[in-house]
Amino acid sequence: MKRTATMKAIYHEDFGPVDVLKYGDVPRPSPGKGEVLIRVRAAGVNPVDWKIREGLLKTRMPHQFPIIPGWDVAGVIAEVGAGVSGVRKGDAVYAYARKPVIKDGCYAEFVSLPARQIAPKPPSLSFEEAAAIPLAALTAWQALFDAAGLGPGQVVVVHAAAGGVGGFAVQLAKWRGAEVIGTARPENHEYVRDLGADHVVDYTAGDWRDQILSRFPRGVDVVLDAVGGETQVCSAEVLRRGGTLVTILAPQAETDAALRRRRAKLAYVFVAPNATQLRKLTALVERGRLRVHLAATLPLTDAAEAHRRSQGGHMRGKIVLQVR
Ligand SMILES: NC(=O)c1ccc[n+]([C@@H]2O[C@H](COP(=O)([O-])OP(=O)(O)OC[C@H]3O[C@@H](n4cnc5c(N)ncnc54)[C@H](OP(=O)(O)O)[C@@H]3O)[C@@H](O)[C@H]2O)c1
């Protein structure tokens, strides 16, 4: 009788708090047609991982238990499936690994993925640094460039500039030639300036809208909302007439009315896998235009601790799980 190969992984069989996460043996995937099997070296941690664990996406995407969390991976190709060309066993790659069904993620020794989702890992980065990039940096790219059409000379507010998405957004907006205002707590101001922000606003001190409007009385061209709620609604007030609010959180009912008063536009982005953009990000990393800040690197077995830290809401940069 043929024995099913297994691998170590973090998984959960129900929605719930961090203690639903288990570490143990699960069946090892094999690559289907058009797929590659990646030997995972590092898995990036994103807020969506704990949101899925808590069941917050269950009405939005199909789920199938047991769920292995994790949508970011860096690793080495272990097997190449039928119909895949241009990549070989042993290639170092990274990917944004979202699939149509939430089931087999990257907190594991192996993950299989459509080859069209992967890109070469930036050679100058460690696997841990590379795994921090795909989801957050692609979100920043698609929000700023695809949705808001940010261009040189425009002014952009990046909320949560010290976070995963915000940190990449500040760097990408500067690379595109925009003037960047980042919002953050005072302890993160030096960090956000170091990423390239021209101005930093303390969202905890008084009204952040006044701080922005005193410098840009006509308002800014684009706001990237990575916070949601009241921050999103109030963001309409710092936009110039005809400006764009691009949000990556659920659009609020009040946001539309606030934007109408400014004749401004709303765009919502749910980041999509895009290997072409990932290759561009690889090139920016190699040209020294995009840096990665790791807040912590933890072993795979500490996934619960990684979720606790992410869920705390004050990550500076990214957190990554090492898979040996
Ligand atoms: N739709 C999509 O495709 C998509 C993609 C990626 C992420 N997201 C969502 O976007 C959000 C951000 O993601 P992320 O990966 O950047 O999270 P993250 O790395 O955990 O971001 C945390 C950051 O948020 C900052 N922050 C918290 N409250 C703030 C506020 N009121 N104003 C300004 N900054 C504030 C914190 O900075 P301080 O310590 O300075 O407060 C911290 O640096 C999450 O909810 C995530 O689920 C959506």
The ligand as a Gaussian input file, in Angstrom:
#p B3LYP/6-31G(d) Opt

LIG

0 1
 N       -7.407000      44.744000       0.710000
 C       -6.197000      44.217000       0.625000
 O       -5.800000      43.665000      -0.399000
 C       -5.250000      44.309000       1.806000
 C       -3.906000      43.987000       1.621000
 C       -3.026000      44.123000       2.683000
 C       -3.498000      44.545000       3.925000
 N       -4.804000      44.813000       4.092000
 C       -5.294000      45.286000       5.402000
 O       -4.732000      46.579000       5.614000
 C       -4.411000      46.740000       6.985000
 C       -2.930000      47.102000       7.120000
 O       -2.153000      45.998000       6.707000
 P       -0.606000      45.917000       7.084000
 O       -0.097000      44.636000       6.590000
 O        0.082000      47.161000       6.694000
 O       -0.753000      45.851000       8.683000
 P        0.351000      46.047000       9.780000
 O        1.710000      45.852000       9.239000
 O       -0.064000      45.219000      10.941000
 O        0.173000      47.601000      10.141000
 C        0.176000      48.042000      11.411000
 C        0.508000      49.534000      11.377000
 O       -0.690000      50.258000      11.507000
 C       -0.358000      51.482000      12.142000
 N       -1.581000      52.055000      12.686000
 C       -2.443000      51.489000      13.543000
 N       -3.487000      52.343000      13.757000
 C       -3.244000      53.461000      13.010000
 C       -3.947000      54.685000      12.802000
 N       -5.127000      54.934000      13.406000
 N       -3.407000      55.601000      11.966000
 C       -2.241000      55.378000      11.349000
 N       -1.512000      54.230000      11.512000
 C       -2.027000      53.295000      12.335000
 C        0.677000      51.091000      13.163000
 O        1.559000      52.177000      13.295000
 P        1.820000      52.880000      14.704000
 O        2.520000      51.851000      15.547000
 O        2.643000      54.048000      14.329000
 O        0.446000      53.162000      15.246000
 C        1.407000      49.909000      12.502000
 O        2.653000      50.285000      11.986000
 C       -4.822000      45.448000       7.680000
 O       -6.110000      45.596000       8.216000
 C       -4.846000      44.430000       6.559000
 O       -5.703000      43.334000       6.795000
 C       -5.712000      44.715000       3.069000

